Amino acid sequence: MFQAGARSRRVGTFMLAEDEATFQERLAPVVAKLGGWETHDRRGRTSTAHATLPDAMRRDGLRAFLRLRDRDGSPLIQYERSTTAGGSASMRPGRLAWTWFPDDHADPVRREFATLADAAWTALQAVTSPHVATVDGRNARGYRIGPAAAAWILAHPDRRLHDGVPLILTEKTR
């Protein structure tokens, strides 16, 4: 039985379109069974369903939401895309996050959302690496990086994070 209160999880991501496609492939079986991707208009009043995360990114370009299928008001998982700026001179992290209140939902929604959230986290961990650090050697905790984003950084070591801090990869990422 779930305890009362909020549950949440969040991780910063460095993922390019190729990484998003790999994440989608890994998550596809659970999404096909339980959920669907959607984008929202700027005011959040209407949503558009999408077959895949890459489809949603082509429509919105910044964020997509993974929601349980046929469950109005169900909790959702937010995917926000990593972005490049300044002529691709820097990369801003995206994120994968959710917050929900299990006690506000019926048992089937609780079980299905827990399954969907666990699958999303497992897929993200399978297609990304936690081995990110700043040039001063500090681990950049709370971030994961996809192989395409890692290649982007390795090919151009002068590129920086959005806040000007140089980003490097630890040996396990290379």
Backbone torsions as a table, in degrees:
resi	resn	phi	psi	omega
1	MET	NA	140.9	179.2
2	PHE	-77.9	143.2	174.8
3	GLN	-84.1	155.1	178.7
4	ALA	-65.7	151.4	176.6
5	GLY	116.8	174.0	-176.7
6	ALA	-82.6	148.4	170.8
7	ARG	-120.8	139.4	178.3
8	SER	-150.9	159.9	175.9
9	ARG	-156.0	144.6	-178.6
10	ARG	-155.1	140.0	174.0
11	VAL	-143.5	138.9	174.0
12	GLY	-78.2	144.3	-178.0
13	THR	-129.5	147.0	167.7
14	PHE	-119.2	100.3	-177.7
15	MET	-140.1	133.9	173.8
16	LEU	-97.4	177.4	-174.8
17	ALA	-54.2	-39.5	178.9
18	GLU	-63.3	-38.6	177.9
19	ASP	-67.0	-39.1	178.1
20	GLU	-62.4	-40.7	179.6
21	ALA	-64.3	-39.9	178.2
22	THR	-66.7	-41.1	176.1
23	PHE	-59.6	-46.2	179.2
24	GLN	-59.8	-45.2	179.8
25	GLU	-58.8	-42.9	-178.4
26	ARG	-67.4	-34.9	-176.4
27	LEU	-89.4	-14.5	-172.3
28	ALA	-51.6	-44.4	-177.6
29	PRO	-60.5	-40.3	-180.0
30	VAL	-73.8	-38.8	177.7
31	VAL	-62.1	-42.9	-179.7
32	ALA	-62.1	-31.6	-177.5
33	LYS	-85.3	-39.7	-169.7
34	LEU	-117.0	-29.7	-167.3
35	GLY	-140.0	-165.9	177.7
36	GLY	-163.3	152.3	177.3
37	TRP	-85.4	147.0	175.5
38	GLU	-148.5	156.9	171.6
39	THR	-120.2	156.4	-179.6
40	HIS	-117.1	149.8	173.9
41	ASP	-68.9	171.4	-175.1
42	ARG	-56.9	-31.4	-179.2
43	ARG	-90.9	-6.8	179.8
44	GLY	75.2	14.6	-176.6
45	ARG	-85.7	-33.1	179.7
46	THR	-124.7	151.6	178.0
47	SER	-126.8	153.6	178.2
48	THR	-122.4	127.8	179.1
49	ALA	-79.2	147.0	178.9
50	HIS	-136.2	145.3	-178.9
51	ALA	-71.0	-32.6	-175.4
52	THR	-142.2	165.8	174.3
53	LEU	-63.2	-45.8	177.1
54	PRO	-57.8	-37.5	176.3
55	ASP	-61.1	-44.4	179.6
56	ALA	-64.1	-38.8	179.8
57	MET	-68.1	-34.0	176.2
58	ARG	-64.9	-32.2	-179.2
59	ARG	-78.9	-51.0	-173.8
60	ASP	-95.9	-40.4	178.9
61	GLY	85.0	-14.8	-176.9
62	LEU	-126.7	-47.3	-175.8
63	ARG	-145.5	154.2	176.7
64	ALA	-142.1	161.0	-177.9
65	PHE	-126.0	137.4	176.9
66	LEU	-106.5	120.4	-175.3
67	ARG	-129.2	151.6	173.9
68	LEU	-61.3	137.4	179.5
69	ARG	-72.1	139.4	176.2
70	ASP	59.0	31.2	178.8
71	ARG	-130.2	82.8	178.9
72	ASP	-57.7	137.3	179.2
73	GLY	74.8	8.6	-179.7
74	SER	-70.3	156.9	175.5
75	PRO	-63.6	160.8	-179.6
76	LEU	-136.1	159.0	177.0
77	ILE	-106.5	129.1	-179.7
78	GLN	-100.2	129.5	172.0
79	TYR	-112.2	122.8	176.4
80	GLU	-116.3	129.1	-174.7
81	ARG	-72.2	142.8	168.0
82	SER	-67.9	143.9	-179.1
83	THR	-127.7	151.8	173.7
84	THR	-106.9	152.0	-176.6
85	ALA	-143.3	168.7	175.5
86	GLY	60.1	47.7	-178.4
87	GLY	64.8	37.1	-178.0
88	SER	63.6	28.9	178.3
89	ALA	-85.4	-15.3	179.6
90	SER	-145.9	161.2	179.4
91	MET	-128.3	129.9	174.7
92	ARG	-95.9	138.5	179.7
93	PRO	-71.4	150.9	169.2
94	GLY	-97.9	-158.3	176.9
95	ARG	-164.4	159.6	169.2
96	LEU	-122.8	123.8	-173.5
97	ALA	-151.6	153.4	170.2
98	TRP	-152.4	150.1	171.5
99	THR	-138.0	133.6	176.7
100	TRP	-153.0	164.3	-179.5
101	PHE	-118.8	94.6	-175.2
102	PRO	-54.9	-35.9	-177.6
103	ASP	-68.5	-9.8	177.1
104	ASP	-88.2	1.0	-174.1
105	HIS	-129.0	155.7	176.8
106	ALA	-69.7	160.0	-178.2
107	ASP	-53.4	-42.6	179.4
108	PRO	-61.1	-39.0	178.6
109	VAL	-67.2	-41.0	178.4
110	ARG	-58.1	-49.7	-178.3
111	ARG	-64.5	-47.0	-176.8
112	GLU	-66.3	-40.9	179.9
113	PHE	-68.4	-38.9	176.9
114	ALA	-59.6	-41.2	177.7
115	THR	-64.5	-45.7	-180.0
116	LEU	-63.5	-46.2	-180.0
117	ALA	-63.9	-43.2	177.7
118	ASP	-61.8	-40.7	179.0
119	ALA	-64.7	-41.3	179.0
120	ALA	-63.1	-43.4	-179.6
121	TRP	-67.3	-41.9	178.6
122	THR	-63.1	-43.6	178.6
123	ALA	-63.1	-43.0	179.4
124	LEU	-61.9	-43.7	179.7
125	GLN	-66.1	-31.5	-179.4
126	ALA	-72.4	-29.5	-173.7
127	VAL	-108.7	3.2	178.2
128	THR	-132.8	170.4	179.9
129	SER	-124.1	146.7	176.7
130	PRO	-89.4	4.9	-171.4
131	HIS	-87.7	74.1	179.2
132	VAL	-124.6	137.9	179.2
133	ALA	-144.7	163.4	172.3
134	THR	-90.2	163.5	-176.0
135	VAL	-63.9	-17.9	176.7
136	ASP	-83.5	5.9	174.0
137	GLY	91.9	-2.6	179.5
138	ARG	-77.3	134.2	174.7
139	ASN	-65.1	136.8	175.1
140	ALA	-89.1	79.2	-176.5
141	ARG	-64.9	149.8	178.2
142	GLY	81.8	12.9	178.7
143	TYR	-125.6	149.9	172.8
144	ARG	-132.0	148.9	-177.0
145	ILE	-130.0	136.8	177.4
146	GLY	-84.7	162.0	-177.7
147	PRO	-63.3	-35.3	178.5
148	ALA	-68.4	-40.0	177.2
149	ALA	-66.9	-38.6	177.2
150	ALA	-62.7	-42.2	177.6
151	ALA	-63.4	-37.9	177.6
152	TRP	-58.9	-44.2	-178.9
153	ILE	-70.6	-45.0	-179.2
154	LEU	-64.0	-33.0	-179.8
155	ALA	-72.8	-22.3	-177.4
156	HIS	-139.7	78.4	-175.1
157	PRO	-63.8	-11.1	178.7
158	ASP	-82.7	-7.7	179.5
159	ARG	-72.1	152.6	-173.2
160	ARG	-131.5	164.8	171.2
161	LEU	-71.1	166.9	-177.7
162	HIS	-58.1	-27.7	-178.2
163	ASP	-93.2	10.7	176.8
164	GLY	89.5	-3.7	-179.8
165	VAL	-80.9	126.6	177.1
166	PRO	-64.0	139.0	-179.6
167	LEU	-105.9	134.0	174.8
168	ILE	-128.8	169.1	178.1
169	LEU	-114.4	143.6	176.6
170	THR	-79.9	168.1	-173.8
171	GLU	-56.1	-34.7	-177.1
172	LYS	-66.7	-20.8	-179.5
173	THR	-83.2	-31.2	-173.0
174	ARG	-70.2	NA	NA
